[in-house]
Amino acid sequence: MSLLDRYVLRSFLEPFFMCFAGFVSIWLIIDVADNFNDFLDAHASFNQIFGYYLTQIPQTIIMSLPVGLMLALLFSLSRMSRTNELISQLTAGRSVMRVLAPLILVGVLCTGFCVWLNWERVPHAEMLKKGAMDKIKRGKKASDVEPVIAHVFRDRQNNRTWYVRKMRPGSEKNGNRLDGVHVTQQDETGHILKKWYASTAIYDPEKKVWKLEKGKIVEFTPEGDVAQEDRFITGFHVVEDWTETPWRVASTELNPSWLSVPELRDYMKYNFDFPAVQLAPYQANLADRFSLPLQCLLAVFIGAPLGIVYSRRGVLGGVSAALVLLVIMVLSHHFFLMLGKGMRVNPYVSPWIPTIALGIVGLLLLWYRSTNRDFPKLPFTR
């Protein structure tokens, strides 16, 4: 990295960290002010409040990075433009793209970091936020997993129907434990072949077997009569041929916004025969896991060319245009994601539409600036 690259990078990083930290601080102040009375009423301890906000860090970072990048680019590049530092580099033979190369690299690194966060940590943070305040009011930690009560799961591949009285999906301690289990095995025509009853069913992820405790097994004839009954009231019974896992049993109860990339893929793999309307939210969220982090790179493509200006009037125009495009980027992301979830647009494509459209706008702005052309003006601005 040359001396000029280090100078451009240093001029950008200082305002970037300030903008990023400022945006996170503003969010924290607003959220604390909004929840302050609830914390007081619940007599929440410092550890409970700290744990609550600690779970929200990934989600806050992925929202703050694009804003911080664009504001820092506008500030640093416009300042370098006013002091003629950028003009000096350009007249020395450097192209606009070469000047912006270290800043584009920062955008790529931030995008990769957001992909890592959005792979699992951000959706799980959103899941923990749901009902976290209610847990604090009851004296529990924000990270505690609430149980799912009276859950029914239909395994269409194996013609099995599960009824579970209580389970805690995602819990590290009790995630593999199901209470009050009733499993019905049917044939392809819908006739009941066998039923399993157990007070507790525990899944062993290493051996991939189920251990049923305190229950019975009932087999039926083709006519529906009881053919055989096997009780294990004080012992247990091991089932080795079930392909279901606790997560798969609970998957139909989970919000698609809370699932990581592997969990979304597993959901669509095991529930491929669900109606398209029911699968659409999961497909749209899977596509969004990869399209949302690209907002960091979009912020660089849009903010960098609009930050390079040659007059005071150009600074105001560039900042205004960049902020308008930033608002459009945020709002269009949510709008097209909703269209995909509702099957108004192909769910795999909908999250990418605003990303691709704004990416084209950003590349056009870079082309105009790198070829020293004036940006096109809108008809109503002439």
GIJOHU-V650727 format. One record per residue. N is the residue number from 1. SS is DSSP state (h for helix, s for strand, l for the rest). D_LAST is the distance of its C-alpha to the last C-alpha in whole Angstrom. Layout:
BEGIN
n = {N	N}
ss = {SS	SS}
d_last = {D_LAST	D_LAST}
END
This chain:
BEGIN
n = {1	2	3	4	5	6	7	8	9	10	11	12	13	14	15	16	17	18	19	20	21	22	23	24	25	26	27	28	29	30	31	32	33	34	35	36	37	38	39	40	41	42	43	44	45	46	47	48	49	50	51	52	53	54	55	56	57	58	59	60	61	62	63	64	65	66	67	68	69	70	71	72	73	74	75	76	77	78	79	80	81	82	83	84	85	86	87	88	89	90	91	92	93	94	95	96	97	98	99	100	101	102	103	104	105	106	107	108	109	110	111	112	113	114	115	116	117	118	119	120	121	122	123	124	125	126	127	128	129	130	131	132	133	134	135	136	137	138	139	140	141	142	143	144	145	146	147	148	149	150	151	152	153	154	155	156	157	158	159	160	161	162	163	164	165	166	167	168	169	170	171	172	173	174	175	176	177	178	179	180	181	182	183	184	185	186	187	188	189	190	191	192	193	194	195	196	197	198	199	200	201	202	203	204	205	206	207	208	209	210	211	212	213	214	215	216	217	218	219	220	221	222	223	224	225	226	227	228	229	230	231	232	233	234	235	236	237	238	239	240	241	242	243	244	245	246	247	248	249	250	251	252	253	254	255	256	257	258	259	260	261	262	263	264	265	266	267	268	269	270	271	272	273	274	275	276	277	278	279	280	281	282	283	284	285	286	287	288	289	290	291	292	293	294	295	296	297	298	299	300	301	302	303	304	305	306	307	308	309	310	311	312	313	314	315	316	317	318	319	320	321	322	323	324	325	326	327	328	329	330	331	332	333	334	335	336	337	338	339	340	341	342	343	344	345	346	347	348	349	350	351	352	353	354	355	356	357	358	359	360	361	362	363	364	365	366	367	368	369	370	371	372	373	374	375	376	377	378	379	380	381	382}
ss = {l	l	h	h	h	h	h	h	h	h	h	h	h	h	h	h	h	h	h	h	h	h	h	h	h	h	h	h	h	h	h	h	h	h	h	h	h	h	h	h	h	l	l	l	l	h	h	h	h	h	h	h	h	h	l	l	h	h	h	h	h	h	h	h	h	h	h	h	h	h	h	h	h	h	h	h	h	h	h	h	h	h	l	l	h	h	h	h	h	h	h	l	l	l	l	h	h	h	h	h	h	h	h	h	h	h	h	h	h	h	h	h	h	h	h	h	h	h	h	h	h	h	h	h	h	h	h	h	h	l	l	h	h	h	h	h	h	l	l	l	l	l	l	l	l	l	l	s	s	s	s	s	s	s	s	l	l	l	l	s	s	s	s	s	s	s	s	l	l	l	l	l	l	l	l	l	s	s	s	s	s	s	s	s	s	s	l	l	l	l	l	s	s	s	s	s	s	s	s	s	s	s	s	s	l	l	l	l	s	s	s	s	s	s	s	s	s	s	s	s	l	l	l	l	l	s	s	s	s	s	s	s	s	s	s	s	s	s	s	l	l	l	l	l	l	h	h	h	h	h	h	h	h	l	l	h	h	h	l	l	h	h	h	h	h	h	h	h	h	h	l	l	l	l	l	h	h	h	h	h	h	h	h	h	h	h	h	h	h	h	h	h	h	h	h	h	h	h	h	h	h	h	h	h	h	h	h	l	l	l	l	h	h	h	h	h	h	h	h	h	h	h	h	h	h	h	h	h	h	h	h	h	h	h	h	h	h	h	h	h	h	l	l	l	l	l	h	h	h	h	h	h	h	h	h	h	h	h	h	h	h	h	h	h	h	h	h	h	h	h	l	l	l	l	l	l	l	l	h	h	h	l}
d_last = {42	42	41	37	37	39	37	34	36	38	34	33	36	37	33	34	37	36	33	35	38	36	35	38	40	37	38	42	42	40	43	46	45	44	48	50	52	53	54	56	57	58	60	58	59	57	58	57	53	53	54	51	48	50	49	46	45	44	41	40	39	38	35	35	34	31	29	31	30	27	27	29	27	24	26	29	26	24	27	28	25	25	29	28	30	28	27	31	32	29	30	34	33	32	30	27	29	32	31	30	33	35	32	32	36	36	33	36	39	37	37	40	41	40	41	44	44	42	45	48	47	44	45	49	47	45	49	51	48	49	52	52	52	55	57	57	58	61	62	61	58	55	56	58	58	59	61	60	63	64	62	63	62	62	63	63	63	67	67	68	67	67	67	67	68	66	64	62	59	58	60	62	65	66	63	66	68	68	70	72	71	72	71	72	73	72	73	70	72	71	75	75	77	77	76	76	76	76	76	74	72	71	69	70	67	69	72	69	72	72	75	76	78	81	80	81	81	82	82	82	84	82	83	81	85	85	87	87	86	86	85	84	85	86	84	81	80	78	76	74	73	70	66	65	64	63	59	59	61	59	56	55	55	52	49	46	44	47	48	48	47	51	52	49	50	54	53	51	54	57	55	54	56	54	51	48	46	49	48	44	43	45	44	40	41	43	40	38	40	39	35	35	36	33	30	32	31	27	27	27	25	22	23	24	21	19	21	21	19	19	18	19	15	15	18	16	13	16	19	16	15	19	20	18	20	23	23	22	25	28	27	27	30	32	31	31	35	36	35	37	40	40	40	37	36	38	39	39	36	34	34	32	29	27	28	28	24	23	25	24	20	22	23	20	19	22	22	19	20	23	22	20	17	13	12	10	7	7	6	6	4	0}
END
